[in-house]
Amino acid sequence: MDDVTETLSSLLERLEASIRQTRRHDAIDAILAGTTRTTQVASLRDHEVVRRFRQELSDGLIRVDTAHRLLTLLRTAIDAALT
C-alpha cells in the first residue's frame, strides 16, 4: 500500500509542477501583477455646492440659484457616469 501512496504522491507532484510551469497567464493575472490602481474620483457629498445646499436647506432658505447649481452638478455627474 505504501508503494501505491508514494506513486500517487509522486504523480501528483509531477502534475502540479508541470501545471505551474505551463500555466498561461490570463487578464486577471496581468491586472494583479500590475501596479496598484488608485482613483481620482471625489465624492459629491463634500462638494461646495452640496454643502451650501444642505446649509440652506437646514436654514429653510433654499435659493433658486443654489438649487440650480446643485441640479447642474448632479446632471454633470450623471452624464459623465452614463457616457
Secondary structure, DSSP 8 states (H G I E B T S, - for coil): -HHHHHHHHHHHHHHHHHHHHH----HHHHHHHS---------GGGSHHHHHHHHHHHHT---HHHHHHHHHHHHHHHHHHH-
